[in-house]
Amino acid sequence: ALIALLHEKDLYHISVRELCAKAQVNRTTFYKYYNSPIDLLKEIDSDYRDTILRIFQNTDTHLSLENFLCYIKEHRNLTLIVTSSQTHSLLQNDDNFLADILIQMHPGEDDPDKYQYISQFYGCGTIALLREWLTKSNPEPPSYIAKMIRNLCHYQEH
């Protein structure tokens, strides 16, 4: 219900009453688990990240990347919400988990300053690429996007 409402309005304009009505849940039940819609969104984001990290635990990076892309395509609305500029700034942790995953595809980098630049480029660039892909009316298949990301990351299959 929260994801549907976020497609209609800003998070800060969603009341608990409205959220509970949409979800057909009693407000008492909502408050038993959450203090606000922001708390619910943080839990949704945490579950989303955990799922993505589990996908990348596969040792085959090529397969993991394609599985990741299939997952986000299947969860298009959620992905667009958690990567939106409003939500991303709210949920941003100290780590850039997507960049950390993708930089593993880059040949070894020892310079910490260069690593930071590469990490930011991968994280921000990939999010922009994924948002563009997911908003297309007829998006390319995940395998096409996976190949593009691997090429952009200079990933060398061994």
TORDRENMAR-883367 format. One record per residue (C-alpha): residue number from 1; x, y negated, z; residue in three letters. Coordinates in Angstrom, 3 decimals. Layout:
BEGIN
+------+----------+----------+----------+------+
| resi |       px |       py |       pz | resn |
+------+----------+----------+----------+------+
|  NUM |        X |        Y |        Z |  ALA |
...
+------+----------+----------+----------+------+
//
This chain:
BEGIN
+------+----------+----------+----------+------+
| resi |       px |       py |       pz | resn |
+------+----------+----------+----------+------+
|    1 |    0.000 |    0.000 |    0.000 |  ALA |
|    2 |    2.842 |   -2.397 |    0.816 |  LEU |
|    3 |    4.536 |   -1.828 |   -2.547 |  ILE |
|    4 |    1.254 |   -2.517 |   -4.355 |  ALA |
|    5 |    0.760 |   -5.729 |   -2.368 |  LEU |
|    6 |    4.325 |   -6.834 |   -3.066 |  LEU |
|    7 |    3.534 |   -6.780 |   -6.774 |  HIS |
|    8 |    0.757 |   -9.275 |   -6.065 |  GLU |
|    9 |    2.351 |  -11.626 |   -3.542 |  LYS |
|   10 |    5.388 |  -12.596 |   -1.513 |  ASP |
|   11 |    6.209 |  -10.440 |    1.524 |  LEU |
|   12 |    5.769 |  -13.359 |    3.894 |  TYR |
|   13 |    2.204 |  -13.854 |    2.676 |  HIS |
|   14 |    1.119 |  -10.270 |    3.407 |  ILE |
|   15 |   -0.706 |   -9.944 |    6.695 |  SER |
|   16 |   -0.915 |   -6.790 |    8.763 |  VAL |
|   17 |   -4.702 |   -6.987 |    8.457 |  ARG |
|   18 |   -4.478 |   -7.059 |    4.651 |  GLU |
|   19 |   -1.884 |   -4.261 |    4.572 |  LEU |
|   20 |   -3.958 |   -2.039 |    6.848 |  CYS |
|   21 |   -7.098 |   -2.647 |    4.783 |  ALA |
|   22 |   -5.246 |   -1.685 |    1.604 |  LYS |
|   23 |   -3.772 |    1.428 |    3.250 |  ALA |
|   24 |   -7.048 |    2.250 |    5.011 |  GLN |
|   25 |   -5.230 |    2.471 |    8.335 |  VAL |
|   26 |   -6.260 |    1.034 |   11.673 |  ASN |
|   27 |   -4.124 |   -1.925 |   12.806 |  ARG |
|   28 |   -3.514 |   -0.175 |   16.132 |  THR |
|   29 |   -1.986 |    2.724 |   14.225 |  THR |
|   30 |    0.197 |    0.344 |   12.217 |  PHE |
|   31 |    1.447 |   -1.412 |   15.366 |  TYR |
|   32 |    2.217 |    1.951 |   16.957 |  LYS |
|   33 |    5.027 |    2.351 |   14.378 |  TYR |
|   34 |    5.868 |   -1.150 |   13.098 |  TYR |
|   35 |    5.936 |   -4.727 |   14.340 |  ASN |
|   36 |    5.453 |   -6.309 |   10.919 |  SER |
|   37 |    5.316 |   -5.593 |    7.185 |  PRO |
|   38 |    9.037 |   -6.420 |    7.143 |  ILE |
|   39 |    9.729 |   -3.489 |    9.485 |  ASP |
|   40 |    7.759 |   -1.188 |    7.188 |  LEU |
|   41 |    9.672 |   -2.453 |    4.144 |  LEU |
|   42 |   12.981 |   -1.858 |    5.929 |  LYS |
|   43 |   11.958 |    1.742 |    6.621 |  GLU |
|   44 |   10.879 |    2.236 |    3.004 |  ILE |
|   45 |   14.219 |    0.826 |    1.841 |  ASP |
|   46 |   16.137 |    3.070 |    4.237 |  SER |
|   47 |   14.317 |    6.162 |    2.951 |  ASP |
|   48 |   14.951 |    5.028 |   -0.635 |  TYR |
|   49 |   18.681 |    4.602 |    0.025 |  ARG |
|   50 |   18.900 |    7.967 |    1.819 |  ASP |
|   51 |   17.321 |    9.690 |   -1.172 |  THR |
|   52 |   19.744 |    8.025 |   -3.574 |  ILE |
|   53 |   22.724 |    8.960 |   -1.406 |  LEU |
|   54 |   21.503 |   12.592 |   -1.338 |  ARG |
|   55 |   21.270 |   12.552 |   -5.130 |  ILE |
|   56 |   24.899 |   11.408 |   -5.372 |  PHE |
|   57 |   26.126 |   14.093 |   -2.984 |  GLN |
|   58 |   26.154 |   16.378 |   -6.009 |  ASN |
|   59 |   29.794 |   16.788 |   -7.032 |  THR |
|   60 |   28.931 |   16.497 |  -10.740 |  ASP |
|   61 |   28.921 |   12.698 |  -11.175 |  THR |
|   62 |   27.386 |   12.938 |  -14.660 |  HIS |
|   63 |   24.432 |   14.990 |  -13.383 |  LEU |
|   64 |   24.076 |   12.828 |  -10.246 |  SER |
|   65 |   23.883 |    9.650 |  -12.314 |  LEU |
|   66 |   21.199 |   11.107 |  -14.570 |  GLU |
|   67 |   19.240 |   12.442 |  -11.566 |  ASN |
|   68 |   19.484 |    8.989 |   -9.965 |  PHE |
|   69 |   18.133 |    7.345 |  -13.118 |  LEU |
|   70 |   15.288 |    9.871 |  -13.345 |  CYS |
|   71 |   14.435 |    9.156 |   -9.702 |  TYR |
|   72 |   14.355 |    5.383 |  -10.095 |  ILE |
|   73 |   12.377 |    5.648 |  -13.334 |  LYS |
|   74 |    9.866 |    7.873 |  -11.536 |  GLU |
|   75 |    9.777 |    5.348 |   -8.650 |  HIS |
|   76 |    9.839 |    2.312 |  -10.932 |  ARG |
|   77 |    7.617 |    0.044 |   -8.799 |  ASN |
|   78 |    9.566 |    0.769 |   -5.627 |  LEU |
|   79 |   12.893 |    0.214 |   -7.404 |  THR |
|   80 |   11.752 |   -3.125 |   -8.803 |  LEU |
|   81 |   10.632 |   -4.211 |   -5.314 |  ILE |
|   82 |   13.803 |   -3.195 |   -3.433 |  VAL |
|   83 |   16.026 |   -4.744 |   -6.107 |  THR |
|   84 |   14.083 |   -8.005 |   -6.431 |  SER |
|   85 |   16.014 |  -11.082 |   -5.342 |  SER |
|   86 |   13.574 |  -11.808 |   -2.488 |  GLN |
|   87 |   13.605 |   -8.275 |   -1.112 |  THR |
|   88 |   17.275 |   -7.637 |   -1.836 |  HIS |
|   89 |   18.366 |  -10.632 |    0.236 |  SER |
|   90 |   16.075 |   -9.530 |    3.072 |  LEU |
|   91 |   17.316 |   -5.925 |    3.062 |  LEU |
|   92 |   20.947 |   -6.475 |    2.141 |  GLN |
|   93 |   23.310 |   -4.676 |    4.459 |  ASN |
|   94 |   27.035 |   -5.263 |    4.789 |  ASP |
|   95 |   27.627 |   -2.423 |    2.373 |  ASP |
|   96 |   26.819 |   -2.477 |   -1.305 |  ASN |
|   97 |   25.909 |    1.189 |   -1.443 |  PHE |
|   98 |   25.236 |    1.299 |   -5.182 |  LEU |
|   99 |   28.558 |   -0.342 |   -6.015 |  ALA |
|  100 |   30.352 |    2.027 |   -3.649 |  ASP |
|  101 |   28.828 |    4.972 |   -5.494 |  ILE |
|  102 |   29.643 |    3.606 |   -8.946 |  LEU |
|  103 |   33.179 |    2.530 |   -8.135 |  ILE |
|  104 |   33.973 |    6.187 |   -7.504 |  GLN |
|  105 |   33.707 |    6.543 |  -11.294 |  MET |
|  106 |   36.420 |    3.913 |  -11.800 |  HIS |
|  107 |   40.048 |    5.006 |  -11.937 |  PRO |
|  108 |   41.879 |    4.479 |   -8.622 |  GLY |
|  109 |   42.163 |    0.892 |   -7.499 |  GLU |
|  110 |   44.577 |    0.048 |   -4.703 |  ASP |
|  111 |   44.335 |   -3.761 |   -4.652 |  ASP |
|  112 |   41.601 |   -4.616 |   -2.057 |  PRO |
|  113 |   40.818 |   -7.999 |   -3.668 |  ASP |
|  114 |   40.430 |   -6.437 |   -7.100 |  LYS |
|  115 |   38.365 |   -3.622 |   -5.571 |  TYR |
|  116 |   35.994 |   -6.225 |   -4.073 |  GLN |
|  117 |   35.523 |   -7.932 |   -7.452 |  TYR |
|  118 |   34.951 |   -4.628 |   -9.208 |  ILE |
|  119 |   32.513 |   -3.557 |   -6.493 |  SER |
|  120 |   30.472 |   -6.767 |   -6.849 |  GLN |
|  121 |   30.485 |   -6.472 |  -10.625 |  PHE |
|  122 |   29.297 |   -2.872 |  -10.526 |  TYR |
|  123 |   26.641 |   -3.504 |   -7.903 |  GLY |
|  124 |   25.142 |   -6.716 |   -9.299 |  CYS |
|  125 |   25.620 |   -5.748 |  -12.929 |  GLY |
|  126 |   24.064 |   -2.333 |  -12.476 |  THR |
|  127 |   21.063 |   -3.724 |  -10.613 |  ILE |
|  128 |   20.509 |   -6.239 |  -13.427 |  ALA |
|  129 |   20.857 |   -3.491 |  -16.045 |  LEU |
|  130 |   18.427 |   -1.204 |  -14.174 |  LEU |
|  131 |   15.848 |   -3.965 |  -13.689 |  ARG |
|  132 |   16.022 |   -4.811 |  -17.393 |  GLU |
|  133 |   15.602 |   -1.121 |  -18.272 |  TRP |
|  134 |   12.691 |   -0.570 |  -15.879 |  LEU |
|  135 |   10.770 |   -3.624 |  -17.070 |  THR |
|  136 |   10.820 |   -2.570 |  -20.730 |  LYS |
|  137 |    7.514 |   -1.323 |  -22.112 |  SER |
|  138 |    9.256 |    1.600 |  -23.820 |  ASN |
|  139 |   12.487 |    2.250 |  -21.879 |  PRO |
|  140 |   15.284 |    4.403 |  -23.229 |  GLU |
|  141 |   15.734 |    7.853 |  -21.662 |  PRO |
|  142 |   17.806 |    8.112 |  -18.476 |  PRO |
|  143 |   20.576 |    9.946 |  -20.378 |  SER |
|  144 |   21.067 |    6.879 |  -22.614 |  TYR |
|  145 |   21.348 |    4.533 |  -19.619 |  ILE |
|  146 |   23.668 |    6.982 |  -17.820 |  ALA |
|  147 |   26.013 |    6.992 |  -20.806 |  LYS |
|  148 |   25.944 |    3.188 |  -20.922 |  MET |
|  149 |   26.781 |    2.913 |  -17.201 |  ILE |
|  150 |   29.602 |    5.444 |  -17.545 |  ARG |
|  151 |   31.023 |    3.450 |  -20.468 |  ASN |
|  152 |   30.749 |    0.157 |  -18.568 |  LEU |
|  153 |   32.450 |    1.727 |  -15.527 |  CYS |
|  154 |   35.188 |    3.202 |  -17.735 |  HIS |
|  155 |   34.356 |    6.600 |  -16.282 |  TYR |
|  156 |   36.594 |    9.357 |  -17.583 |  GLN |
|  157 |   35.123 |   12.843 |  -17.355 |  GLU |
|  158 |   37.686 |   15.375 |  -16.197 |  HIS |
+------+----------+----------+----------+------+
//
